[in-house]
Amino acid sequence: MEAMNVFQFKKLEDDNYRQWKLDLKLLFMERGLFRCIDKSEPVLAEGATIRARIAQLRNEFYSIKKQPSESIGIYLAHIQQAAKALKNAGKSIPEDEVAYQMIENLPPEFDNIVQQIYNLNDDEFLPDKIRTILLAEEGRILSKQAKEIDNSKVLVTEEKKNFGTLRKKKISLLVL
């Protein structure tokens, strides 16, 4: 049997409003209800159709781009989350459309792997397969960048050593 998560806090009184508000906010966040009372996400006017919400969600889904500071895993999670939001609103996105979106707005360093993904068979062109390929490619790119950084550090160190040696040789030649 699952253990129930019970919140206990004091009843609202004249002197505990701030703590009471914080406790309720945490409770609503825990239960996934905070968005119902959060004013940062606009609530549709009464009588508005679900079509407007679907249009907004579709726009969000198709405008997701990988930001330079985020990992490929975070980028793919944004796409999956947007697809799930559309499904919850009653508009499912086909798997191949999700797969295309995953490779649509990637930075140039992914161009080669994207070309390879385009060559996948139809039965392999699925979000899970593409996620695996892109995560592996990101690992390869990061490893390559780390090696390049290490190589440049070695090169700088060698140049510093050589510079010191050349300087000593020039000084000793001047002394003669």
MIVEXZA-888707 format. One record per residue: residue number from 1; x, y, z of N, C-alpha, C in turn. Coordinates in Angstrom, 3 decimals, padded with zeros to 6 digits, m for minus. Example, Ala and Ser with C-alpha at 12.3 -4.5 7.8 and 13.67 -1.06 7.14 Angstrom:
# residues 2
{site 1,{013.190,m005.690,007.800},{012.300,m004.500,007.800},{013.200,m003.300,007.800}},
{site 2,{012.850,m002.250,007.080},{013.670,m001.060,007.140},{012.900,000.030,007.870}},
***
This chain:
# residues 176
{site 1,{000.837,m001.173,000.000},{000.000,000.000,000.000},{000.891,001.249,000.000}},
{site 2,{000.509,002.243,m000.806},{001.302,003.464,m000.902},{001.102,004.335,000.330}},
{site 3,{002.171,004.954,000.741},{002.085,005.884,001.868},{001.501,007.200,001.366}},
{site 4,{000.568,007.743,002.114},{m000.044,009.005,001.713},{000.862,010.162,002.117}},
{site 5,{000.941,011.119,001.238},{001.727,012.306,001.514},{000.780,013.344,002.106}},
{site 6,{000.848,013.555,003.399},{m000.074,014.446,004.091},{000.660,015.716,004.500}},
{site 7,{000.077,016.839,004.125},{000.612,018.128,004.546},{m000.155,018.578,005.777}},
{site 8,{000.561,019.028,006.757},{m000.074,019.579,007.943},{000.482,020.968,008.173}},
{site 9,{m000.413,021.924,008.296},{000.011,023.277,008.596},{m001.082,023.979,009.378}},
{site 10,{m000.690,025.075,009.990},{m001.614,025.803,010.857},{m002.721,026.467,010.049}},
{site 11,{m003.847,026.599,010.689},{m005.000,027.292,010.136},{m004.653,028.777,009.967}},
{site 12,{m005.212,029.421,008.944},{m004.956,030.837,008.699},{m005.481,031.684,009.852}},
{site 13,{m004.590,032.520,010.354},{m004.948,033.448,011.429},{m004.375,034.822,011.091}},
{site 14,{m004.567,035.763,011.976},{m004.133,037.141,011.729},{m002.625,037.282,011.549}},
{site 15,{m001.842,036.461,012.200},{m000.396,036.656,012.221},{000.419,035.646,011.402}},
{site 16,{m000.207,034.743,010.668},{000.563,033.712,009.964},{000.274,033.642,008.463}},
{site 17,{m000.168,034.736,007.884},{m000.553,034.715,006.471},{000.590,034.271,005.550}},
{site 18,{001.776,034.840,005.720},{002.895,034.508,004.823},{003.235,033.022,004.871}},
{site 19,{003.336,032.455,006.056},{003.657,031.034,006.184},{002.524,030.177,005.617}},
{site 20,{001.284,030.559,005.895},{000.108,029.830,005.396},{000.089,029.838,003.869}},
{site 21,{000.366,031.006,003.282},{000.388,031.143,001.826},{001.473,030.250,001.219}},
{site 22,{002.652,030.257,001.823},{003.753,029.428,001.344},{003.409,027.940,001.451}},
{site 23,{002.810,027.544,002.571},{002.414,026.145,002.764},{001.412,025.702,001.703}},
{site 24,{000.417,026.544,001.438},{m000.580,026.204,000.419},{000.040,026.150,m000.976}},
{site 25,{000.924,027.085,m001.251},{001.593,027.097,m002.552},{002.370,025.797,m002.763}},
{site 26,{003.111,025.381,m001.753},{003.866,024.126,m001.847},{002.936,022.932,m002.011}},
{site 27,{001.817,022.944,m001.303},{000.839,021.862,m001.431},{000.293,021.793,m002.851}},
{site 28,{m000.091,022.941,m003.401},{m000.623,022.971,m004.762},{000.433,022.541,m005.783}},
{site 29,{001.669,022.966,m005.573},{002.740,022.564,m006.484},{002.967,021.056,m006.407}},
{site 30,{002.959,020.510,m005.212},{003.143,019.071,m005.003},{002.068,018.270,m005.737}},
{site 31,{000.857,018.756,m005.707},{m000.274,018.042,m006.315},{m000.480,018.396,m007.785}},
{site 32,{000.353,019.270,m008.336},{000.217,019.654,m009.736},{m000.944,020.596,m009.987}},
{site 33,{m001.369,021.318,m008.977},{m002.523,022.203,m009.093},{m002.154,023.678,m009.131}},
{site 34,{m000.893,023.998,m008.975},{m000.500,025.402,m008.869},{m000.829,026.182,m010.131}},
{site 35,{m000.739,025.524,m011.287},{m001.029,026.227,m012.532},{m002.476,026.694,m012.593}},
{site 36,{m003.355,026.066,m011.791},{m004.763,026.473,m011.755},{m004.949,027.828,m011.080}},
{site 37,{m004.052,028.186,m010.190},{m004.182,029.461,m009.480},{m003.083,030.450,m009.839}},
{site 38,{m002.093,030.002,m010.601},{m000.985,030.862,m011.002},{m001.470,031.829,m012.078}},
{site 39,{m001.246,033.102,m011.893},{m001.733,034.104,m012.833},{m000.772,034.350,m013.987}},
{site 40,{000.382,033.708,m013.990},{001.335,033.931,m015.072},{000.894,033.235,m016.355}},
{site 41,{000.096,032.176,m016.253},{m000.428,031.501,m017.437},{m001.860,031.974,m017.644}},
{site 42,{m002.143,032.671,m018.752},{m003.475,033.229,m018.931},{m004.546,032.139,m019.022}},
{site 43,{m005.673,032.418,m018.415},{m006.806,031.501,m018.450},{m007.678,031.901,m019.624}},
{site 44,{m008.149,030.906,m020.388},{m009.017,031.204,m021.520},{m010.321,031.809,m021.024}},
{site 45,{m010.813,032.776,m021.764},{m012.077,033.400,m021.406},{m013.202,032.379,m021.538}},
{site 46,{m014.263,032.599,m020.781},{m015.396,031.687,m020.837},{m015.951,031.697,m022.257}},
{site 47,{m016.209,030.542,m022.812},{m016.727,030.436,m024.170},{m015.639,030.279,m025.220}},
{site 48,{m014.394,030.453,m024.847},{m013.300,030.268,m025.806},{m013.192,028.788,m026.145}},
{site 49,{m012.827,028.489,m027.366},{m012.765,027.096,m027.791},{m011.410,026.491,m027.472}},
{site 50,{m011.389,025.193,m027.476},{m010.146,024.449,m027.261},{m009.208,024.648,m028.451}},
{site 51,{m009.777,025.063,m029.593},{m008.970,025.268,m030.789},{m007.875,026.313,m030.570}},
{site 52,{m008.185,027.345,m029.831},{m007.181,028.382,m029.554},{m006.036,027.804,m028.734}},
{site 53,{m006.363,026.964,m027.771},{m005.327,026.331,m026.941},{m004.478,025.382,m027.784}},
{site 54,{m005.127,024.619,m028.650},{m004.388,023.700,m029.527},{m003.476,024.487,m030.462}},
{site 55,{m003.965,025.605,m030.991},{m003.131,026.439,m031.870},{m001.903,026.950,m031.118}},
{site 56,{m002.103,027.368,m029.888},{m000.987,027.846,m029.065},{000.013,026.720,m028.818}},
{site 57,{m000.482,025.533,m028.473},{000.401,024.394,m028.200},{001.143,023.942,m029.457}},
{site 58,{000.456,023.966,m030.608},{001.118,023.603,m031.870},{002.241,024.592,m032.182}},
{site 59,{001.966,025.874,m031.970},{002.984,026.895,m032.201},{004.188,026.663,m031.292}},
{site 60,{003.935,026.361,m030.032},{005.027,026.075,m029.094},{005.813,024.847,m029.544}},
{site 61,{005.100,023.794,m029.971},{005.752,022.555,m030.400},{006.686,022.811,m031.584}},
{site 62,{006.186,023.518,m032.604},{006.975,023.711,m033.814},{008.032,024.809,m033.694}},
{site 63,{008.005,025.581,m032.624},{009.012,026.639,m032.487},{010.132,026.276,m031.510}},
{site 64,{010.144,025.056,m031.007},{011.207,024.640,m030.082},{012.525,024.527,m030.840}},
{site 65,{013.532,025.209,m030.332},{014.879,025.149,m030.913},{015.863,024.786,m029.806}},
{site 66,{016.917,024.091,m030.185},{017.951,023.755,m029.204},{018.756,025.012,m028.911}},
{site 67,{018.784,025.386,m027.647},{019.560,026.546,m027.212},{021.017,026.124,m027.011}},
{site 68,{021.965,027.006,m027.283},{023.383,026.646,m027.146},{023.761,026.150,m025.750}},
{site 69,{023.088,026.653,m024.742},{023.464,026.291,m023.372},{022.801,025.011,m022.873}},
{site 70,{021.844,024.452,m023.626},{021.138,023.277,m023.124},{021.642,021.998,m023.779}},
{site 71,{021.522,020.916,m023.045},{021.942,019.617,m023.572},{020.886,019.104,m024.541}},
{site 72,{021.275,018.136,m025.332},{020.334,017.539,m026.281},{019.199,016.841,m025.531}},
{site 73,{019.505,016.290,m024.361},{018.474,015.631,m023.559},{017.389,016.597,m023.118}},
{site 74,{017.780,017.797,m022.704},{016.812,018.825,m022.297},{015.989,019.265,m023.505}},
{site 75,{016.647,019.476,m024.629},{015.964,019.870,m025.870},{014.911,018.834,m026.260}},
{site 76,{015.286,017.570,m026.240},{014.351,016.501,m026.602},{013.219,016.392,m025.587}},
{site 77,{013.510,016.649,m024.321},{012.465,016.620,m023.289},{011.439,017.725,m023.534}},
{site 78,{011.895,018.897,m023.992},{010.964,019.984,m024.316},{010.015,019.552,m025.438}},
{site 79,{010.556,018.886,m026.440},{009.728,018.426,m027.561},{008.722,017.385,m027.083}},
{site 80,{009.189,016.412,m026.307},{008.290,015.372,m025.788},{007.199,015.986,m024.911}},
{site 81,{007.569,016.963,m024.095},{006.608,017.618,m023.206},{005.559,018.382,m024.020}},
{site 82,{005.982,019.065,m025.075},{005.050,019.803,m025.928},{004.115,018.843,m026.663}},
{site 83,{004.643,017.708,m027.127},{003.809,016.704,m027.795},{002.787,016.122,m026.823}},
{site 84,{003.209,015.899,m025.590},{002.301,015.368,m024.569},{001.205,016.382,m024.233}},
{site 85,{001.564,017.657,m024.167},{000.572,018.700,m023.890},{m000.476,018.747,m024.996}},
{site 86,{m000.037,018.588,m026.245},{m000.986,018.546,m027.361},{m001.900,017.329,m027.257}},
{site 87,{m001.325,016.197,m026.913},{m002.123,014.979,m026.762},{m003.158,015.157,m025.650}},
{site 88,{m002.746,015.758,m024.537},{m003.670,015.998,m023.427},{m004.781,016.971,m023.803}},
{site 89,{m004.499,017.854,m024.771},{m005.510,018.804,m025.233},{m006.412,018.196,m026.298}},
{site 90,{m006.128,016.944,m026.677},{m006.977,016.259,m027.653},{m006.442,016.248,m029.064}},
{site 91,{m005.211,016.664,m029.265},{m004.616,016.706,m030.601},{m003.288,015.968,m030.583}},
{site 92,{m003.318,014.694,m030.921},{m002.090,013.891,m030.935},{m001.237,014.241,m032.145}},
{site 93,{000.050,014.286,m031.929},{001.019,014.497,m033.007},{001.545,013.121,m033.405}},
{site 94,{001.541,012.788,m034.696},{002.083,011.491,m035.116},{003.554,011.350,m034.725}},
{site 95,{003.974,010.116,m034.465},{005.353,009.864,m034.023},{006.384,010.369,m035.018}},
{site 96,{006.112,010.201,m036.319},{007.100,010.661,m037.295},{007.215,012.186,m037.286}},
{site 97,{006.136,012.884,m036.946},{006.188,014.344,m036.848},{007.036,014.778,m035.650}},
{site 98,{006.908,014.050,m034.543},{007.748,014.310,m033.369},{009.209,014.042,m033.736}},
{site 99,{009.448,012.963,m034.469},{010.808,012.615,m034.879},{011.403,013.703,m035.778}},
{site 100,{010.610,014.200,m036.733},{011.098,015.282,m037.595},{011.419,016.534,m036.779}},
{site 101,{010.568,016.851,m035.807},{010.806,018.036,m034.982},{012.096,017.895,m034.173}},
{site 102,{012.410,016.668,m033.764},{013.630,016.427,m032.985},{014.890,016.792,m033.764}},
{site 103,{014.858,016.621,m035.076},{016.059,016.877,m035.879},{015.975,018.178,m036.672}},
{site 104,{014.852,018.873,m036.562},{014.622,020.068,m037.377},{015.483,021.263,m036.982}},
{site 105,{015.606,021.556,m035.722},{016.247,022.802,m035.283},{017.521,022.564,m034.481}},
{site 106,{018.330,021.658,m034.958},{019.594,021.357,m034.284},{020.709,022.266,m034.800}},
{site 107,{021.748,022.488,m034.005},{022.879,023.300,m034.465},{023.674,022.569,m035.558}},
{site 108,{024.508,023.298,m036.289},{025.241,022.728,m037.431},{026.110,021.514,m037.109}},
{site 109,{026.619,021.398,m035.881},{027.482,020.251,m035.572},{026.733,018.918,m035.647}},
{site 110,{025.406,018.963,m035.745},{024.611,017.741,m035.864},{024.223,017.442,m037.317}},
{site 111,{024.675,018.255,m038.270},{024.265,018.088,m039.667},{024.566,016.696,m040.217}},
{site 112,{025.751,016.162,m039.923},{026.110,014.844,m040.464},{025.199,013.747,m039.940}},
{site 113,{024.912,013.765,m038.651},{024.069,012.720,m038.078},{022.632,012.868,m038.555}},
{site 114,{022.192,014.104,m038.792},{020.835,014.324,m039.308},{020.705,013.688,m040.687}},
{site 115,{021.731,013.823,m041.518},{021.694,013.186,m042.839},{021.599,011.667,m042.710}},
{site 116,{022.292,011.103,m041.746},{022.209,009.658,m041.521},{020.821,009.262,m041.016}},
{site 117,{020.218,010.097,m040.190},{018.875,009.812,m039.671},{017.860,009.821,m040.807}},
{site 118,{018.030,010.737,m041.771},{017.117,010.770,m042.913},{017.137,009.454,m043.687}},
{site 119,{018.231,008.713,m043.614},{018.352,007.450,m044.337},{017.795,006.250,m043.577}},
{site 120,{017.250,006.458,m042.381},{016.653,005.349,m041.626},{015.419,004.820,m042.343}},
{site 121,{015.144,003.538,m042.151},{013.904,002.957,m042.669},{012.719,003.557,m041.925}},
{site 122,{011.547,003.502,m042.530},{010.347,004.072,m041.909},{010.051,003.457,m040.551}},
{site 123,{010.295,002.150,m040.409},{010.006,001.495,m039.129},{011.032,001.855,m038.045}},
{site 124,{012.141,002.492,m038.428},{013.159,002.931,m037.465},{013.080,004.429,m037.173}},
{site 125,{012.343,005.160,m037.993},{012.250,006.611,m037.847},{011.230,006.940,m036.757}},
{site 126,{011.646,006.661,m035.522},{010.790,006.836,m034.347},{011.503,007.717,m033.323}},
{site 127,{010.743,008.453,m032.516},{011.363,009.345,m031.527},{012.374,008.660,m030.607}},
{site 128,{012.069,007.456,m030.127},{012.999,006.775,m029.217},{014.327,006.457,m029.899}},
{site 129,{014.269,006.002,m031.135},{015.483,005.681,m031.894},{016.298,006.955,m032.151}},
{site 130,{015.611,008.017,m032.535},{016.299,009.274,m032.825},{016.895,009.862,m031.552}},
{site 131,{016.191,009.732,m030.437},{016.720,010.199,m029.151},{018.044,009.498,m028.851}},
{site 132,{018.068,008.182,m029.025},{019.278,007.403,m028.761},{020.427,007.861,m029.657}},
{site 133,{020.144,008.057,m030.935},{021.172,008.481,m031.889},{021.711,009.866,m031.530}},
{site 134,{020.804,010.793,m031.223},{021.227,012.166,m030.920},{022.005,012.253,m029.612}},
{site 135,{021.595,011.485,m028.611},{022.337,011.483,m027.346},{023.749,010.929,m027.544}},
{site 136,{023.859,009.878,m028.361},{025.181,009.313,m028.651},{026.039,010.319,m029.419}},
{site 137,{025.426,011.023,m030.359},{026.167,012.024,m031.135},{026.621,013.180,m030.247}},
{site 138,{025.770,013.605,m029.332},{026.171,014.666,m028.406},{027.363,014.209,m027.564}},
{site 139,{027.335,012.971,m027.116},{028.461,012.432,m026.357},{029.738,012.441,m027.169}},
{site 140,{029.626,012.067,m028.451},{030.789,012.072,m029.341},{031.319,013.488,m029.532}},
{site 141,{030.422,014.445,m029.740},{030.822,015.842,m029.949},{031.503,016.396,m028.701}},
{site 142,{030.920,016.141,m027.540},{031.506,016.635,m026.284},{032.872,016.011,m026.020}},
{site 143,{033.001,014.724,m026.333},{034.285,014.046,m026.160},{035.341,014.652,m027.085}},
{site 144,{034.945,014.907,m028.321},{035.862,015.506,m029.293},{036.288,016.903,m028.836}},
{site 145,{035.327,017.691,m028.333},{035.649,019.034,m027.850},{036.594,018.973,m026.651}},
{site 146,{036.385,018.018,m025.773},{037.254,017.869,m024.599},{038.671,017.515,m025.030}},
{site 147,{038.807,016.631,m026.027},{040.132,016.270,m026.531},{040.817,017.471,m027.171}},
{site 148,{040.042,018.270,m027.918},{040.615,019.456,m028.553},{041.108,020.448,m027.504}},
{site 149,{040.357,020.589,m026.429},{040.775,021.486,m025.344},{042.052,020.964,m024.704}},
{site 150,{042.102,019.647,m024.445},{043.309,019.055,m023.862},{044.503,019.235,m024.789}},
{site 151,{044.296,019.016,m026.092},{045.387,019.178,m027.058},{045.865,020.621,m027.112}},
{site 152,{044.947,021.573,m027.024},{045.366,022.978,m027.065},{046.126,023.350,m025.795}},
{site 153,{045.774,022.754,m024.656},{046.511,023.006,m023.419},{047.930,022.468,m023.537}},
{site 154,{048.076,021.285,m024.125},{049.401,020.690,m024.317},{050.216,021.562,m025.259}},
{site 155,{049.591,022.048,m026.325},{050.282,022.895,m027.287},{050.760,024.188,m026.627}},
{site 156,{049.911,024.807,m025.834},{050.291,026.042,m025.138},{051.438,025.768,m024.177}},
{site 157,{051.368,024.654,m023.451},{052.432,024.288,m022.515},{053.743,024.088,m023.261}},
{site 158,{053.706,023.390,m024.391},{054.913,023.162,m025.187},{055.476,024.481,m025.706}},
{site 159,{054.592,025.378,m026.153},{055.061,026.668,m026.651},{055.742,027.453,m025.537}},
{site 160,{055.189,027.404,m024.336},{055.796,028.110,m023.207},{057.169,027.530,m022.898}},
{site 161,{057.274,026.199,m022.920},{058.568,025.559,m022.660},{059.570,025.956,m023.736}},
{site 162,{059.147,025.883,m024.984},{060.036,026.231,m026.092},{060.425,027.702,m026.040}},
{site 163,{059.499,028.559,m025.676},{059.789,029.985,m025.583},{060.879,030.238,m024.549}},
{site 164,{060.785,029.583,m023.413},{061.806,029.729,m022.366},{063.157,029.230,m022.842}},
{site 165,{063.192,028.116,m023.567},{064.434,027.549,m024.082},{065.048,028.475,m025.116}},
{site 166,{064.225,028.993,m026.031},{064.735,029.903,m027.056},{065.291,031.169,m026.426}},
{site 167,{064.627,031.668,m025.420},{065.076,032.882,m024.755},{066.440,032.655,m024.087}},
{site 168,{066.619,031.501,m023.450},{067.894,031.182,m022.813},{068.997,031.083,m023.856}},
{site 169,{068.681,030.484,m025.014},{069.683,030.354,m026.071},{070.096,031.729,m026.578}},
{site 170,{069.116,032.628,m026.760},{069.430,033.968,m027.245},{070.281,034.713,m026.229}},
{site 171,{069.966,034.578,m024.975},{070.735,035.247,m023.925},{072.159,034.717,m023.900}},
{site 172,{072.331,033.396,m024.009},{073.681,032.832,m023.971},{074.472,033.224,m025.216}},
{site 173,{073.825,033.393,m026.352},{074.519,033.833,m027.552},{074.989,035.276,m027.406}},
{site 174,{074.192,036.099,m026.763},{074.560,037.495,m026.561},{075.732,037.623,m025.601}},
{site 175,{075.834,036.724,m024.647},{076.902,036.760,m023.661},{078.236,036.435,m024.330}},
{site 176,{078.257,035.544,m025.282},{079.504,035.157,m025.941},{080.043,036.309,m026.685}},
***
